[in-house]
């Protein structure tokens, strides 16, 4: 949205934009989840929540 806000990009087909779709992460909970998977999920959720275009 930064480029739209500063005028670098102009949205021309906004009337045809699809409605937002929720994003879900599904993983097996329990002691078998590796630290790498947990770290990725924490990172991805934080990045997606911070992205203004997805809110």
mmCIF entry with sequence, helices, sheets and N, C-alpha, C, O atoms, coordinates in Angstrom:
data_MODEL
# 
_entry.id   MODEL 
# 
_entity.id                         1 
_entity.type                       polymer 
_entity.pdbx_number_of_molecules   1 
# 
_entity_poly.entity_id                      1 
_entity_poly.type                           'polypeptide(L)' 
_entity_poly.nstd_linkage                   no 
_entity_poly.nstd_monomer                   no 
_entity_poly.pdbx_seq_one_letter_code       
;(UNK)(UNK)(UNK)(UNK)(UNK)(UNK)(UNK)(UNK)(UNK)(UNK)(UNK)(UNK)(UNK)(UNK)(UNK)(UNK)
(UNK)(UNK)(UNK)(UNK)(UNK)(UNK)(UNK)(UNK)(UNK)(UNK)(UNK)(UNK)(UNK)(UNK)(UNK)(UNK)
(UNK)(UNK)(UNK)(UNK)(UNK)(UNK)(UNK)(UNK)(UNK)(UNK)(UNK)(UNK)(UNK)(UNK)(UNK)(UNK)
(UNK)(UNK)(UNK)(UNK)(UNK)(UNK)(UNK)
;
_entity_poly.pdbx_seq_one_letter_code_can   XXXXXXXXXXXXXXXXXXXXXXXXXXXXXXXXXXXXXXXXXXXXXXXXXXXXXXX 
_entity_poly.pdbx_strand_id                 A 
# 
loop_
_entity_poly_seq.entity_id 
_entity_poly_seq.num 
_entity_poly_seq.mon_id 
_entity_poly_seq.hetero 
1 1  UNK n 
1 2  UNK n 
1 3  UNK n 
1 4  UNK n 
1 5  UNK n 
1 6  UNK n 
1 7  UNK n 
1 8  UNK n 
1 9  UNK n 
1 10 UNK n 
1 11 UNK n 
1 12 UNK n 
1 13 UNK n 
1 14 UNK n 
1 15 UNK n 
1 16 UNK n 
1 17 UNK n 
1 18 UNK n 
1 19 UNK n 
1 20 UNK n 
1 21 UNK n 
1 22 UNK n 
1 23 UNK n 
1 24 UNK n 
1 25 UNK n 
1 26 UNK n 
1 27 UNK n 
1 28 UNK n 
1 29 UNK n 
1 30 UNK n 
1 31 UNK n 
1 32 UNK n 
1 33 UNK n 
1 34 UNK n 
1 35 UNK n 
1 36 UNK n 
1 37 UNK n 
1 38 UNK n 
1 39 UNK n 
1 40 UNK n 
1 41 UNK n 
1 42 UNK n 
1 43 UNK n 
1 44 UNK n 
1 45 UNK n 
1 46 UNK n 
1 47 UNK n 
1 48 UNK n 
1 49 UNK n 
1 50 UNK n 
1 51 UNK n 
1 52 UNK n 
1 53 UNK n 
1 54 UNK n 
1 55 UNK n 
# 
_struct_asym.id          A 
_struct_asym.entity_id   1 
# 
loop_
_struct_conf.conf_type_id 
_struct_conf.id 
_struct_conf.pdbx_PDB_helix_id 
_struct_conf.beg_label_comp_id 
_struct_conf.beg_label_asym_id 
_struct_conf.beg_label_seq_id 
_struct_conf.pdbx_beg_PDB_ins_code 
_struct_conf.end_label_comp_id 
_struct_conf.end_label_asym_id 
_struct_conf.end_label_seq_id 
_struct_conf.pdbx_end_PDB_ins_code 
_struct_conf.beg_auth_comp_id 
_struct_conf.beg_auth_asym_id 
_struct_conf.beg_auth_seq_id 
_struct_conf.end_auth_comp_id 
_struct_conf.end_auth_asym_id 
_struct_conf.end_auth_seq_id 
_struct_conf.pdbx_PDB_helix_class 
_struct_conf.details 
_struct_conf.pdbx_PDB_helix_length 
HELX_P HELX_P1 AA1 UNK A 2  ? UNK A 5  ? UNK A 2  UNK A 5  1 ? 4  
HELX_P HELX_P2 AA2 UNK A 14 ? UNK A 16 ? UNK A 14 UNK A 16 5 ? 3  
HELX_P HELX_P3 AA3 UNK A 35 ? UNK A 50 ? UNK A 35 UNK A 50 1 ? 16 
HELX_P HELX_P4 AA4 UNK A 52 ? UNK A 54 ? UNK A 52 UNK A 54 5 ? 3  
# 
_struct_conf_type.id          HELX_P 
_struct_conf_type.criteria    ? 
_struct_conf_type.reference   ? 
# 
loop_
_atom_site.group_PDB 
_atom_site.id 
_atom_site.type_symbol 
_atom_site.label_atom_id 
_atom_site.label_alt_id 
_atom_site.label_comp_id 
_atom_site.label_asym_id 
_atom_site.label_entity_id 
_atom_site.label_seq_id 
_atom_site.pdbx_PDB_ins_code 
_atom_site.Cartn_x 
_atom_site.Cartn_y 
_atom_site.Cartn_z 
_atom_site.occupancy 
_atom_site.B_iso_or_equiv 
_atom_site.pdbx_formal_charge 
_atom_site.auth_seq_id 
_atom_site.auth_comp_id 
_atom_site.auth_asym_id 
_atom_site.auth_atom_id 
_atom_site.pdbx_PDB_model_num 
ATOM 1   N N  . UNK A 1 1  ? 0.807   -1.193  0.000   1.00 0.00 ? 1  UNK A N  1 
ATOM 2   C CA . UNK A 1 1  ? 0.000   0.000   0.000   1.00 0.00 ? 1  UNK A CA 1 
ATOM 3   C C  . UNK A 1 1  ? 0.851   1.256   0.000   1.00 0.00 ? 1  UNK A C  1 
ATOM 4   O O  . UNK A 1 1  ? 0.352   2.337   -0.316  1.00 0.00 ? 1  UNK A O  1 
ATOM 5   N N  . UNK A 1 2  ? 2.112   1.138   0.345   1.00 0.00 ? 2  UNK A N  1 
ATOM 6   C CA . UNK A 1 2  ? 3.000   2.296   0.377   1.00 0.00 ? 2  UNK A CA 1 
ATOM 7   C C  . UNK A 1 2  ? 3.038   2.980   -0.982  1.00 0.00 ? 2  UNK A C  1 
ATOM 8   O O  . UNK A 1 2  ? 2.967   4.206   -1.062  1.00 0.00 ? 2  UNK A O  1 
ATOM 9   N N  . UNK A 1 3  ? 3.150   2.199   -2.047  1.00 0.00 ? 3  UNK A N  1 
ATOM 10  C CA . UNK A 1 3  ? 3.270   2.770   -3.387  1.00 0.00 ? 3  UNK A CA 1 
ATOM 11  C C  . UNK A 1 3  ? 1.952   3.363   -3.873  1.00 0.00 ? 3  UNK A C  1 
ATOM 12  O O  . UNK A 1 3  ? 1.946   4.324   -4.642  1.00 0.00 ? 3  UNK A O  1 
ATOM 13  N N  . UNK A 1 4  ? 0.853   2.799   -3.432  1.00 0.00 ? 4  UNK A N  1 
ATOM 14  C CA . UNK A 1 4  ? -0.452  3.371   -3.762  1.00 0.00 ? 4  UNK A CA 1 
ATOM 15  C C  . UNK A 1 4  ? -0.625  4.694   -3.027  1.00 0.00 ? 4  UNK A C  1 
ATOM 16  O O  . UNK A 1 4  ? -1.101  5.672   -3.603  1.00 0.00 ? 4  UNK A O  1 
ATOM 17  N N  . UNK A 1 5  ? -0.241  4.719   -1.763  1.00 0.00 ? 5  UNK A N  1 
ATOM 18  C CA . UNK A 1 5  ? -0.388  5.934   -0.961  1.00 0.00 ? 5  UNK A CA 1 
ATOM 19  C C  . UNK A 1 5  ? 0.477   7.084   -1.471  1.00 0.00 ? 5  UNK A C  1 
ATOM 20  O O  . UNK A 1 5  ? 0.053   8.239   -1.435  1.00 0.00 ? 5  UNK A O  1 
ATOM 21  N N  . UNK A 1 6  ? 1.693   6.777   -1.950  1.00 0.00 ? 6  UNK A N  1 
ATOM 22  C CA . UNK A 1 6  ? 2.548   7.874   -2.421  1.00 0.00 ? 6  UNK A CA 1 
ATOM 23  C C  . UNK A 1 6  ? 2.332   8.207   -3.895  1.00 0.00 ? 6  UNK A C  1 
ATOM 24  O O  . UNK A 1 6  ? 2.983   9.110   -4.420  1.00 0.00 ? 6  UNK A O  1 
ATOM 25  N N  . UNK A 1 7  ? 1.427   7.493   -4.573  1.00 0.00 ? 7  UNK A N  1 
ATOM 26  C CA . UNK A 1 7  ? 1.080   7.819   -5.953  1.00 0.00 ? 7  UNK A CA 1 
ATOM 27  C C  . UNK A 1 7  ? 1.943   7.146   -7.003  1.00 0.00 ? 7  UNK A C  1 
ATOM 28  O O  . UNK A 1 7  ? 1.748   7.391   -8.194  1.00 0.00 ? 7  UNK A O  1 
ATOM 29  N N  . UNK A 1 8  ? 2.896   6.300   -6.602  1.00 0.00 ? 8  UNK A N  1 
ATOM 30  C CA . UNK A 1 8  ? 3.747   5.606   -7.569  1.00 0.00 ? 8  UNK A CA 1 
ATOM 31  C C  . UNK A 1 8  ? 2.955   4.594   -8.393  1.00 0.00 ? 8  UNK A C  1 
ATOM 32  O O  . UNK A 1 8  ? 3.247   4.363   -9.566  1.00 0.00 ? 8  UNK A O  1 
ATOM 33  N N  . UNK A 1 9  ? 1.948   3.997   -7.756  1.00 0.00 ? 9  UNK A N  1 
ATOM 34  C CA . UNK A 1 9  ? 1.098   3.016   -8.421  1.00 0.00 ? 9  UNK A CA 1 
ATOM 35  C C  . UNK A 1 9  ? -0.352  3.479   -8.302  1.00 0.00 ? 9  UNK A C  1 
ATOM 36  O O  . UNK A 1 9  ? -0.787  3.955   -7.254  1.00 0.00 ? 9  UNK A O  1 
ATOM 37  N N  . UNK A 1 10 ? -1.084  3.327   -9.399  1.00 0.00 ? 10 UNK A N  1 
ATOM 38  C CA . UNK A 1 10 ? -2.496  3.684   -9.396  1.00 0.00 ? 10 UNK A CA 1 
ATOM 39  C C  . UNK A 1 10 ? -3.298  2.411   -9.645  1.00 0.00 ? 10 UNK A C  1 
ATOM 40  O O  . UNK A 1 10 ? -3.029  1.686   -10.603 1.00 0.00 ? 10 UNK A O  1 
ATOM 41  N N  . UNK A 1 11 ? -4.266  2.140   -8.801  1.00 0.00 ? 11 UNK A N  1 
ATOM 42  C CA . UNK A 1 11 ? -5.130  0.971   -8.972  1.00 0.00 ? 11 UNK A CA 1 
ATOM 43  C C  . UNK A 1 11 ? -6.197  1.340   -9.998  1.00 0.00 ? 11 UNK A C  1 
ATOM 44  O O  . UNK A 1 11 ? -6.962  2.284   -9.799  1.00 0.00 ? 11 UNK A O  1 
ATOM 45  N N  . UNK A 1 12 ? -6.242  0.581   -11.106 1.00 0.00 ? 12 UNK A N  1 
ATOM 46  C CA . UNK A 1 12 ? -7.168  0.930   -12.186 1.00 0.00 ? 12 UNK A CA 1 
ATOM 47  C C  . UNK A 1 12 ? -8.405  0.024   -12.237 1.00 0.00 ? 12 UNK A C  1 
ATOM 48  O O  . UNK A 1 12 ? -9.432  0.430   -12.780 1.00 0.00 ? 12 UNK A O  1 
ATOM 49  N N  . UNK A 1 13 ? -8.333  -1.155  -11.702 1.00 0.00 ? 13 UNK A N  1 
ATOM 50  C CA . UNK A 1 13 ? -9.469  -2.080  -11.738 1.00 0.00 ? 13 UNK A CA 1 
ATOM 51  C C  . UNK A 1 13 ? -9.976  -2.386  -10.340 1.00 0.00 ? 13 UNK A C  1 
ATOM 52  O O  . UNK A 1 13 ? -10.320 -3.529  -10.039 1.00 0.00 ? 13 UNK A O  1 
ATOM 53  N N  . UNK A 1 14 ? -10.024 -1.389  -9.497  1.00 0.00 ? 14 UNK A N  1 
ATOM 54  C CA . UNK A 1 14 ? -10.427 -1.579  -8.103  1.00 0.00 ? 14 UNK A CA 1 
ATOM 55  C C  . UNK A 1 14 ? -11.851 -2.119  -7.985  1.00 0.00 ? 14 UNK A C  1 
ATOM 56  O O  . UNK A 1 14 ? -12.161 -2.841  -7.038  1.00 0.00 ? 14 UNK A O  1 
ATOM 57  N N  . UNK A 1 15 ? -12.715 -1.776  -8.934  1.00 0.00 ? 15 UNK A N  1 
ATOM 58  C CA . UNK A 1 15 ? -14.100 -2.262  -8.896  1.00 0.00 ? 15 UNK A CA 1 
ATOM 59  C C  . UNK A 1 15 ? -14.180 -3.778  -9.068  1.00 0.00 ? 15 UNK A C  1 
ATOM 60  O O  . UNK A 1 15 ? -15.177 -4.388  -8.682  1.00 0.00 ? 15 UNK A O  1 
ATOM 61  N N  . UNK A 1 16 ? -13.150 -4.390  -9.639  1.00 0.00 ? 16 UNK A N  1 
ATOM 62  C CA . UNK A 1 16 ? -13.151 -5.827  -9.902  1.00 0.00 ? 16 UNK A CA 1 
ATOM 63  C C  . UNK A 1 16 ? -12.302 -6.616  -8.905  1.00 0.00 ? 16 UNK A C  1 
ATOM 64  O O  . UNK A 1 16 ? -12.105 -7.819  -9.075  1.00 0.00 ? 16 UNK A O  1 
ATOM 65  N N  . UNK A 1 17 ? -11.805 -5.952  -7.878  1.00 0.00 ? 17 UNK A N  1 
ATOM 66  C CA . UNK A 1 17 ? -10.973 -6.629  -6.883  1.00 0.00 ? 17 UNK A CA 1 
ATOM 67  C C  . UNK A 1 17 ? -11.786 -7.664  -6.109  1.00 0.00 ? 17 UNK A C  1 
ATOM 68  O O  . UNK A 1 17 ? -12.950 -7.437  -5.781  1.00 0.00 ? 17 UNK A O  1 
ATOM 69  N N  . UNK A 1 18 ? -11.171 -8.771  -5.830  1.00 0.00 ? 18 UNK A N  1 
ATOM 70  C CA . UNK A 1 18 ? -11.818 -9.829  -5.059  1.00 0.00 ? 18 UNK A CA 1 
ATOM 71  C C  . UNK A 1 18 ? -11.826 -9.468  -3.584  1.00 0.00 ? 18 UNK A C  1 
ATOM 72  O O  . UNK A 1 18 ? -10.941 -8.747  -3.122  1.00 0.00 ? 18 UNK A O  1 
ATOM 73  N N  . UNK A 1 19 ? -12.804 -9.951  -2.838  1.00 0.00 ? 19 UNK A N  1 
ATOM 74  C CA . UNK A 1 19 ? -12.819 -9.682  -1.396  1.00 0.00 ? 19 UNK A CA 1 
ATOM 75  C C  . UNK A 1 19 ? -11.645 -10.383 -0.714  1.00 0.00 ? 19 UNK A C  1 
ATOM 76  O O  . UNK A 1 19 ? -11.143 -11.386 -1.220  1.00 0.00 ? 19 UNK A O  1 
ATOM 77  N N  . UNK A 1 20 ? -11.210 -9.865  0.422   1.00 0.00 ? 20 UNK A N  1 
ATOM 78  C CA . UNK A 1 20 ? -10.097 -10.497 1.131   1.00 0.00 ? 20 UNK A CA 1 
ATOM 79  C C  . UNK A 1 20 ? -10.434 -11.935 1.549   1.00 0.00 ? 20 UNK A C  1 
ATOM 80  O O  . UNK A 1 20 ? -11.582 -12.265 1.847   1.00 0.00 ? 20 UNK A O  1 
ATOM 81  N N  . UNK A 1 21 ? -9.414  -12.758 1.559   1.00 0.00 ? 21 UNK A N  1 
ATOM 82  C CA . UNK A 1 21 ? -9.568  -14.160 1.943   1.00 0.00 ? 21 UNK A CA 1 
ATOM 83  C C  . UNK A 1 21 ? -8.703  -14.390 3.180   1.00 0.00 ? 21 UNK A C  1 
ATOM 84  O O  . UNK A 1 21 ? -7.524  -14.035 3.180   1.00 0.00 ? 21 UNK A O  1 
ATOM 85  N N  . UNK A 1 22 ? -9.266  -14.975 4.228   1.00 0.00 ? 22 UNK A N  1 
ATOM 86  C CA . UNK A 1 22 ? -8.453  -15.236 5.426   1.00 0.00 ? 22 UNK A CA 1 
ATOM 87  C C  . UNK A 1 22 ? -7.334  -16.239 5.127   1.00 0.00 ? 22 UNK A C  1 
ATOM 88  O O  . UNK A 1 22 ? -7.476  -17.128 4.287   1.00 0.00 ? 22 UNK A O  1 
ATOM 89  N N  . UNK A 1 23 ? -6.244  -16.070 5.828   1.00 0.00 ? 23 UNK A N  1 
ATOM 90  C CA . UNK A 1 23 ? -5.100  -16.978 5.700   1.00 0.00 ? 23 UNK A CA 1 
ATOM 91  C C  . UNK A 1 23 ? -5.016  -17.790 6.983   1.00 0.00 ? 23 UNK A C  1 
ATOM 92  O O  . UNK A 1 23 ? -5.054  -17.235 8.081   1.00 0.00 ? 23 UNK A O  1 
ATOM 93  N N  . UNK A 1 24 ? -4.900  -19.109 6.839   1.00 0.00 ? 24 UNK A N  1 
ATOM 94  C CA . UNK A 1 24 ? -4.823  -19.991 7.996   1.00 0.00 ? 24 UNK A CA 1 
ATOM 95  C C  . UNK A 1 24 ? -3.554  -20.834 7.894   1.00 0.00 ? 24 UNK A C  1 
ATOM 96  O O  . UNK A 1 24 ? -3.191  -21.306 6.816   1.00 0.00 ? 24 UNK A O  1 
ATOM 97  N N  . UNK A 1 25 ? -2.898  -21.011 9.015   1.00 0.00 ? 25 UNK A N  1 
ATOM 98  C CA . UNK A 1 25 ? -1.782  -21.943 9.110   1.00 0.00 ? 25 UNK A CA 1 
ATOM 99  C C  . UNK A 1 25 ? -2.273  -23.139 9.911   1.00 0.00 ? 25 UNK A C  1 
ATOM 100 O O  . UNK A 1 25 ? -2.768  -22.989 11.028  1.00 0.00 ? 25 UNK A O  1 
ATOM 101 N N  . UNK A 1 26 ? -2.135  -24.313 9.337   1.00 0.00 ? 26 UNK A N  1 
ATOM 102 C CA . UNK A 1 26 ? -2.560  -25.532 10.011  1.00 0.00 ? 26 UNK A CA 1 
ATOM 103 C C  . UNK A 1 26 ? -1.323  -26.395 10.229  1.00 0.00 ? 26 UNK A C  1 
ATOM 104 O O  . UNK A 1 26 ? -0.566  -26.671 9.297   1.00 0.00 ? 26 UNK A O  1 
ATOM 105 N N  . UNK A 1 27 ? -1.133  -26.813 11.469  1.00 0.00 ? 27 UNK A N  1 
ATOM 106 C CA . UNK A 1 27 ? 0.000   -27.678 11.779  1.00 0.00 ? 27 UNK A CA 1 
ATOM 107 C C  . UNK A 1 27 ? -0.397  -28.612 12.906  1.00 0.00 ? 27 UNK A C  1 
ATOM 108 O O  . UNK A 1 27 ? -1.364  -28.374 13.630  1.00 0.00 ? 27 UNK A O  1 
ATOM 109 N N  . UNK A 1 28 ? 0.355   -29.654 13.034  1.00 0.00 ? 28 UNK A N  1 
ATOM 110 C CA . UNK A 1 28 ? 0.095   -30.633 14.078  1.00 0.00 ? 28 UNK A CA 1 
ATOM 111 C C  . UNK A 1 28 ? 0.627   -30.089 15.401  1.00 0.00 ? 28 UNK A C  1 
ATOM 112 O O  . UNK A 1 28 ? 1.817   -29.798 15.528  1.00 0.00 ? 28 UNK A O  1 
ATOM 113 N N  . UNK A 1 29 ? -0.243  -29.958 16.360  1.00 0.00 ? 29 UNK A N  1 
ATOM 114 C CA . UNK A 1 29 ? 0.123   -29.451 17.679  1.00 0.00 ? 29 UNK A CA 1 
ATOM 115 C C  . UNK A 1 29 ? 0.659   -30.605 18.523  1.00 0.00 ? 29 UNK A C  1 
ATOM 116 O O  . UNK A 1 29 ? 0.241   -31.752 18.362  1.00 0.00 ? 29 UNK A O  1 
ATOM 117 N N  . UNK A 1 30 ? 1.556   -30.301 19.391  1.00 0.00 ? 30 UNK A N  1 
ATOM 118 C CA . UNK A 1 30 ? 2.063   -31.332 20.290  1.00 0.00 ? 30 UNK A CA 1 
ATOM 119 C C  . UNK A 1 30 ? 3.570   -31.334 20.348  1.00 0.00 ? 30 UNK A C  1 
ATOM 120 O O  . UNK A 1 30 ? 4.230   -30.395 19.903  1.00 0.00 ? 30 UNK A O  1 
ATOM 121 N N  . UNK A 1 31 ? 4.095   -32.386 20.893  1.00 0.00 ? 31 UNK A N  1 
ATOM 122 C CA . UNK A 1 31 ? 5.540   -32.434 21.129  1.00 0.00 ? 31 UNK A CA 1 
ATOM 123 C C  . UNK A 1 31 ? 6.332   -32.742 19.861  1.00 0.00 ? 31 UNK A C  1 
ATOM 124 O O  . UNK A 1 31 ? 7.561   -32.678 19.878  1.00 0.00 ? 31 UNK A O  1 
ATOM 125 N N  . UNK A 1 32 ? 5.656   -33.074 18.764  1.00 0.00 ? 32 UNK A N  1 
ATOM 126 C CA . UNK A 1 32 ? 6.351   -33.400 17.522  1.00 0.00 ? 32 UNK A CA 1 
ATOM 127 C C  . UNK A 1 32 ? 6.635   -32.178 16.651  1.00 0.00 ? 32 UNK A C  1 
ATOM 128 O O  . UNK A 1 32 ? 7.274   -32.304 15.606  1.00 0.00 ? 32 UNK A O  1 
ATOM 129 N N  . UNK A 1 33 ? 6.174   -31.013 17.061  1.00 0.00 ? 33 UNK A N  1 
ATOM 130 C CA . UNK A 1 33 ? 6.439   -29.796 16.293  1.00 0.00 ? 33 UNK A CA 1 
ATOM 131 C C  . UNK A 1 33 ? 7.870   -29.349 16.570  1.00 0.00 ? 33 UNK A C  1 
ATOM 132 O O  . UNK A 1 33 ? 8.256   -29.137 17.720  1.00 0.00 ? 33 UNK A O  1 
ATOM 133 N N  . UNK A 1 34 ? 8.649   -29.208 15.502  1.00 0.00 ? 34 UNK A N  1 
ATOM 134 C CA . UNK A 1 34 ? 10.041  -28.808 15.693  1.00 0.00 ? 34 UNK A CA 1 
ATOM 135 C C  . UNK A 1 34 ? 10.129  -27.313 15.975  1.00 0.00 ? 34 UNK A C  1 
ATOM 136 O O  . UNK A 1 34 ? 9.203   -26.555 15.683  1.00 0.00 ? 34 UNK A O  1 
ATOM 137 N N  . UNK A 1 35 ? 11.227  -26.916 16.531  1.00 0.00 ? 35 UNK A N  1 
ATOM 138 C CA . UNK A 1 35 ? 11.460  -25.499 16.816  1.00 0.00 ? 35 UNK A CA 1 
ATOM 139 C C  . UNK A 1 35 ? 11.495  -24.682 15.529  1.00 0.00 ? 35 UNK A C  1 
ATOM 140 O O  . UNK A 1 35 ? 11.084  -23.522 15.521  1.00 0.00 ? 35 UNK A O  1 
ATOM 141 N N  . UNK A 1 36 ? 11.982  -25.278 14.441  1.00 0.00 ? 36 UNK A N  1 
ATOM 142 C CA . UNK A 1 36 ? 12.030  -24.569 13.162  1.00 0.00 ? 36 UNK A CA 1 
ATOM 143 C C  . UNK A 1 36 ? 10.623  -24.266 12.651  1.00 0.00 ? 36 UNK A C  1 
ATOM 144 O O  . UNK A 1 36 ? 10.363  -23.170 12.153  1.00 0.00 ? 36 UNK A O  1 
ATOM 145 N N  . UNK A 1 37 ? 9.727   -25.224 12.773  1.00 0.00 ? 37 UNK A N  1 
ATOM 146 C CA . UNK A 1 37 ? 8.344   -25.007 12.332  1.00 0.00 ? 37 UNK A CA 1 
ATOM 147 C C  . UNK A 1 37 ? 7.686   -23.943 13.197  1.00 0.00 ? 37 UNK A C  1 
ATOM 148 O O  . UNK A 1 37 ? 7.029   -23.044 12.673  1.00 0.00 ? 37 UNK A O  1 
ATOM 149 N N  . UNK A 1 38 ? 7.851   -24.031 14.495  1.00 0.00 ? 38 UNK A N  1 
ATOM 150 C CA . UNK A 1 38 ? 7.255   -23.051 15.414  1.00 0.00 ? 38 UNK A CA 1 
ATOM 151 C C  . UNK A 1 38 ? 7.818   -21.657 15.136  1.00 0.00 ? 38 UNK A C  1 
ATOM 152 O O  . UNK A 1 38 ? 7.069   -20.680 15.144  1.00 0.00 ? 38 UNK A O  1 
ATOM 153 N N  . UNK A 1 39 ? 9.115   -21.553 14.894  1.00 0.00 ? 39 UNK A N  1 
ATOM 154 C CA . UNK A 1 39 ? 9.734   -20.263 14.604  1.00 0.00 ? 39 UNK A CA 1 
ATOM 155 C C  . UNK A 1 39 ? 9.193   -19.690 13.295  1.00 0.00 ? 39 UNK A C  1 
ATOM 156 O O  . UNK A 1 39 ? 8.916   -18.494 13.204  1.00 0.00 ? 39 UNK A O  1 
ATOM 157 N N  . UNK A 1 40 ? 9.042   -20.550 12.280  1.00 0.00 ? 40 UNK A N  1 
ATOM 158 C CA . UNK A 1 40 ? 8.487   -20.075 11.011  1.00 0.00 ? 40 UNK A CA 1 
ATOM 159 C C  . UNK A 1 40 ? 7.066   -19.582 11.191  1.00 0.00 ? 40 UNK A C  1 
ATOM 160 O O  . UNK A 1 40 ? 6.713   -18.521 10.677  1.00 0.00 ? 40 UNK A O  1 
ATOM 161 N N  . UNK A 1 41 ? 6.246   -20.328 11.909  1.00 0.00 ? 41 UNK A N  1 
ATOM 162 C CA . UNK A 1 41 ? 4.858   -19.912 12.116  1.00 0.00 ? 41 UNK A CA 1 
ATOM 163 C C  . UNK A 1 41 ? 4.781   -18.578 12.855  1.00 0.00 ? 41 UNK A C  1 
ATOM 164 O O  . UNK A 1 41 ? 3.998   -17.707 12.474  1.00 0.00 ? 41 UNK A O  1 
ATOM 165 N N  . UNK A 1 42 ? 5.567   -18.412 13.886  1.00 0.00 ? 42 UNK A N  1 
ATOM 166 C CA . UNK A 1 42 ? 5.587   -17.146 14.625  1.00 0.00 ? 42 UNK A CA 1 
ATOM 167 C C  . UNK A 1 42 ? 6.006   -15.997 13.723  1.00 0.00 ? 42 UNK A C  1 
ATOM 168 O O  . UNK A 1 42 ? 5.403   -14.924 13.755  1.00 0.00 ? 42 UNK A O  1 
ATOM 169 N N  . UNK A 1 43 ? 7.048   -16.224 12.912  1.00 0.00 ? 43 UNK A N  1 
ATOM 170 C CA . UNK A 1 43 ? 7.541   -15.198 11.999  1.00 0.00 ? 43 UNK A CA 1 
ATOM 171 C C  . UNK A 1 43 ? 6.491   -14.856 10.940  1.00 0.00 ? 43 UNK A C  1 
ATOM 172 O O  . UNK A 1 43 ? 6.216   -13.681 10.695  1.00 0.00 ? 43 UNK A O  1 
ATOM 173 N N  . UNK A 1 44 ? 5.905   -15.876 10.313  1.00 0.00 ? 44 UNK A N  1 
ATOM 174 C CA . UNK A 1 44 ? 4.941   -15.652 9.237   1.00 0.00 ? 44 UNK A CA 1 
ATOM 175 C C  . UNK A 1 44 ? 3.698   -14.928 9.743   1.00 0.00 ? 44 UNK A C  1 
ATOM 176 O O  . UNK A 1 44 ? 3.202   -14.017 9.082   1.00 0.00 ? 44 UNK A O  1 
ATOM 177 N N  . UNK A 1 45 ? 3.198   -15.318 10.889  1.00 0.00 ? 45 UNK A N  1 
ATOM 178 C CA . UNK A 1 45 ? 2.014   -14.655 11.453  1.00 0.00 ? 45 UNK A CA 1 
ATOM 179 C C  . UNK A 1 45 ? 2.310   -13.189 11.734  1.00 0.00 ? 45 UNK A C  1 
ATOM 180 O O  . UNK A 1 45 ? 1.492   -12.323 11.421  1.00 0.00 ? 45 UNK A O  1 
ATOM 181 N N  . UNK A 1 46 ? 3.457   -12.901 12.315  1.00 0.00 ? 46 UNK A N  1 
ATOM 182 C CA . UNK A 1 46 ? 3.820   -11.511 12.611  1.00 0.00 ? 46 UNK A CA 1 
ATOM 183 C C  . UNK A 1 46 ? 3.947   -10.690 11.334  1.00 0.00 ? 46 UNK A C  1 
ATOM 184 O O  . UNK A 1 46 ? 3.473   -9.554  11.284  1.00 0.00 ? 46 UNK A O  1 
ATOM 185 N N  . UNK A 1 47 ? 4.578   -11.245 10.302  1.00 0.00 ? 47 UNK A N  1 
ATOM 186 C CA . UNK A 1 47 ? 4.754   -10.514 9.047   1.00 0.00 ? 47 UNK A CA 1 
ATOM 187 C C  . UNK A 1 47 ? 3.416   -10.280 8.347   1.00 0.00 ? 47 UNK A C  1 
ATOM 188 O O  . UNK A 1 47 ? 3.183   -9.196  7.812   1.00 0.00 ? 47 UNK A O  1 
ATOM 189 N N  . UNK A 1 48 ? 2.546   -11.271 8.344   1.00 0.00 ? 48 UNK A N  1 
ATOM 190 C CA . UNK A 1 48 ? 1.248   -11.118 7.687   1.00 0.00 ? 48 UNK A CA 1 
ATOM 191 C C  . UNK A 1 48 ? 0.362   -10.130 8.429   1.00 0.00 ? 48 UNK A C  1 
ATOM 192 O O  . UNK A 1 48 ? -0.364  -9.361  7.799   1.00 0.00 ? 48 UNK A O  1 
ATOM 193 N N  . UNK A 1 49 ? 0.410   -10.137 9.750   1.00 0.00 ? 49 UNK A N  1 
ATOM 194 C CA . UNK A 1 49 ? -0.376  -9.178  10.517  1.00 0.00 ? 49 UNK A CA 1 
ATOM 195 C C  . UNK A 1 49 ? 0.119   -7.749  10.309  1.00 0.00 ? 49 UNK A C  1 
ATOM 196 O O  . UNK A 1 49 ? -0.670  -6.806  10.368  1.00 0.00 ? 49 UNK A O  1 
ATOM 197 N N  . UNK A 1 50 ? 1.415   -7.583  10.067  1.00 0.00 ? 50 UNK A N  1 
ATOM 198 C CA . UNK A 1 50 ? 1.989   -6.249  9.884   1.00 0.00 ? 50 UNK A CA 1 
ATOM 199 C C  . UNK A 1 50 ? 1.747   -5.705  8.477   1.00 0.00 ? 50 UNK A C  1 
ATOM 200 O O  . UNK A 1 50 ? 1.854   -4.498  8.263   1.00 0.00 ? 50 UNK A O  1 
ATOM 201 N N  . UNK A 1 51 ? 1.424   -6.564  7.521   1.00 0.00 ? 51 UNK A N  1 
ATOM 202 C CA . UNK A 1 51 ? 1.231   -6.126  6.126   1.00 0.00 ? 51 UNK A CA 1 
ATOM 203 C C  . UNK A 1 51 ? -0.094  -5.398  5.963   1.00 0.00 ? 51 UNK A C  1 
ATOM 204 O O  . UNK A 1 51 ? -1.162  -5.997  6.085   1.00 0.00 ? 51 UNK A O  1 
ATOM 205 N N  . UNK A 1 52 ? -0.018  -4.117  5.690   1.00 0.00 ? 52 UNK A N  1 
ATOM 206 C CA . UNK A 1 52 ? -1.208  -3.271  5.583   1.00 0.00 ? 52 UNK A CA 1 
ATOM 207 C C  . UNK A 1 52 ? -2.134  -3.723  4.442   1.00 0.00 ? 52 UNK A C  1 
ATOM 208 O O  . UNK A 1 52 ? -3.354  -3.607  4.557   1.00 0.00 ? 52 UNK A O  1 
ATOM 209 N N  . UNK A 1 53 ? -1.578  -4.221  3.373   1.00 0.00 ? 53 UNK A N  1 
ATOM 210 C CA . UNK A 1 53 ? -2.396  -4.626  2.230   1.00 0.00 ? 53 UNK A CA 1 
ATOM 211 C C  . UNK A 1 53 ? -3.302  -5.809  2.565   1.00 0.00 ? 53 UNK A C  1 
ATOM 212 O O  . UNK A 1 53 ? -4.308  -6.024  1.889   1.00 0.00 ? 53 UNK A O  1 
ATOM 213 N N  . UNK A 1 54 ? -2.963  -6.570  3.587   1.00 0.00 ? 54 UNK A N  1 
ATOM 214 C CA . UNK A 1 54 ? -3.754  -7.741  3.946   1.00 0.00 ? 54 UNK A CA 1 
ATOM 215 C C  . UNK A 1 54 ? -4.795  -7.444  5.020   1.00 0.00 ? 54 UNK A C  1 
ATOM 216 O O  . UNK A 1 54 ? -5.633  -8.293  5.324   1.00 0.00 ? 54 UNK A O  1 
ATOM 217 N N  . UNK A 1 55 ? -4.750  -6.269  5.584   1.00 0.00 ? 55 UNK A N  1 
ATOM 218 C CA . UNK A 1 55 ? -5.700  -5.929  6.657   1.00 0.00 ? 55 UNK A CA 1 
ATOM 219 C C  . UNK A 1 55 ? -6.934  -5.297  6.106   1.00 0.00 ? 55 UNK A C  1 
ATOM 220 O O  . UNK A 1 55 ? -7.839  -4.947  6.863   1.00 0.00 ? 55 UNK A O  1 
# 
